[in-house]
């Protein structure tokens, strides 16, 4: 997908994270620690199966409570190798599977997971809208989809810096310019919580609840509004 003249594709992501894998935990892993911790605390209050999309080197895996069944996926085999080492060292029996997989085409059944979480993923993937559709698809009705991500600003010093960094998106492996609107279009996901996270509000957590009836209600409302707009009274 092209974004402001730069292309983010699967090969660019894999190349970038091959470079990042050896130092990820000591660099970005630390910057992202607060958001990751907050999301896991919320998930630990839930039950059942969890899919972590973009599990990376598995930094979150030891923090999940053992009553949960964790599946992790990532596009980068280099990252997954480190995640598997972490699982083996920690004897993390609640981690049932780590799989190499594209978030845009999840190899899971519809409504398979009680919780789906994607941390620091949406700015990386080529097609965020398609990923959101997949997260919704594999989440069970009444389940939750949780995002932790950087969302860009249009104004101020931060907005200026993000705009200047955007031409480096392919090299970085992620988009500095990424508006929140790109993850807000799923009709079956109701936004239940939005929270700004440390450090400095650079990241936000969005918690969605999957409510198929919410989508159905919106479709009925849209249909009713369209019908009303098209209705013309007969002339006397």
N, C-alpha and C positions, 0 to 999 in steps of 0.2 A: 504494500500500500504506500502511496506517495503522500507525503505530508510536508507542505511548504518547500517543495523541491527536493526533499530527501526521501530515500526509499528505505523502509524497514522491511526486511524479508527474513525468512527462516535462516538462510545462510548467514546473514549479517548477525542475527541473534546468536547462532551457534559459535561463530567466530569470536564475537565479543566475549561470550561467557567462557569460552576456552581460555581466553586471556585472563578473565577475572577469577576463574576457579581457584587457582593457587593462593590468592590473597583476599578472596571475598570476605571470609570471616573476620579478618582484621581490619577491613576497610568499610565497605558499604554495610556489611553485616552488623557492625557496631552502630553506625548511623541509624539503621533501621530497627534497632533493638526495642525501642519503646513501643513502636507500633505493633511489632510482632508479639510482644508480651501482652499488650492490651487485647489483641484479637484472641490469643490463646486463652486468656482468662475468661473471656465470654464463652468461648467454645467449651471450656471445661465445665461449665454449668449446664451443658446440654447432654443428651444421651445419644447412643447409637453410632452410626457410621459417619466418618468425616473424610472428605476428599480435599487434600491440599494441592491446588494447582500452582505449579511453579515452586516446588518444594526446595529447589536449589541444593545447597549442601546439607540440608536437614537441620538447620539451627533450631527450628521450632519443635522438632520431634521429641526431645527429652522432656519438654514442658507439658505435653499433653498427658492428662490423667489416664491411668490404665483401664478405666471402664469404657473408654472410647476405642473404636476400631479405626485406625488411620490408614488411608491409602494416599501415597504421594506420587505425583507425576512431574516430569520436567522434560524439556526439549533437549537439554544438554547432558550427554552421557558423562562428561567430566564432572559436572555438579552432582549427578546421581551417584557416581562412584564414591564421592566423599560422604554423601548422605548414607549410603550403605555401610561405610566404615563406622559412621557414628551409631547406626543401629546395632551393628555387631558389637562394638565396644561397650555400649550401654545395655546390651541385652534387652532391647526395647520390644517386648513381645506384643505390645498393642499396635505396632506398625505391621500391618498385614501384607503390604505390597509397596514396592517402589518401581515405577514403570516409566520407560522413555515414551513420551507421547506428546502429540501436538494439541495444545489447548483449543485450537480451532476445530478439532475433529476428535472429540473424546470417545474412546472405545469402551463406553459404559452404557448400560441400559437406561432408558428413561426413568426418572424418579428413583434412582438407586441409592442416593446418599441423603442422610438427614441434615447434614451441614456441608456446605461447599465454601471453601475459603481460598482467595487468591490475594497474596500479599506481594506488593511491588511487581506486579505482572502486567497490568493493563497498558502501561507505557512502553512495554517491550514487544508485545505481540503485533504482527502485521495488521490484523483486523480485529480491533477491540470489540466492535459490535457483534461480530460472529462469536467471539469468545463469550460475551455476555449471554448470547442465545444458548450456547452450550452449557454454561453454568446453570442457567434456569432449567434447561431440559433435564439434567441429571439430578437436580434437587427434588426431593419428595415434597408433595403438597404439605404446607404447614412448616416446612423446613426453612433454613436460613442460608442466604448467600452473603458472605462477608468479604468486603474489599478493603485492603489497606493500600493506599497509593498516593503518589504525588499528583496534584492537580495544579495546573499553571494559573498564573494571574495575568491579566491583561495590562494592568497599570502598576506604577510604583517601581522601586529599584529592582525588586525580584522579577517583575514582568520584563523589565529591560534586559536583565541578565539572561533570562530564559529565552528571549527572542534571539539574543546574540549566540547562544549555545546551540540553537536549533540546527544550523548547518552541520553540526558535528554528530547528529543523531545516529547515523549509520556506524560511525566509529565508536561511539559510546555504547551502542546497542539498546538505547532507550530514547524516548522523545522528551526533551525538556519542555516543549509546548504541548500540553494535553488538557483540554478543558473538561470539566466534570460532566458536561452535557453528553459526552460520548458514551457514558455508562448508564445513563438515566432513561433509556428508551424502551425498557422491557415492560410490556403491559401486565404480565403476571407477577411482577416483583414490586411489592410495596415498600418504599423506604421507611424503615422504622426508627433509624437512628443515624445521625451524622455527627462526627466528633473530630475536632482538630487535634493533632497529636504532636508531641515533641519530636525532634527539636524545632523550635521556632515556628510551629505550624506548617512545616514543609510537607507533611503528610496528613492525610485524613482517613478516617475509618467510616465506611458506609455499611450499614447493616440492613439487608432487605429480607422480607418475609415472603415466601412464595405462596401466593393466594390466587389460584386459578379463577375463583369467583370474582376477584378484583378485575381480572382481565375481561371476564364475561360482562361484568357491569359496565366497564368502559366501552365495550363494543356496543352494548345496548344503548348507552347514552349517546354514542356517536351516531348510531343508526337513527335514533329518535330525533336528534338534532338535524341530521341531514334530511330526514323526512319532513320535519317542520319547515326547513328552509325551502324545500321544493314544493310545499303545499301552496296552492294559490286558490283563493275563494272564487267560486263561480260568480260571474257577473249577473246582476239582477235583470 
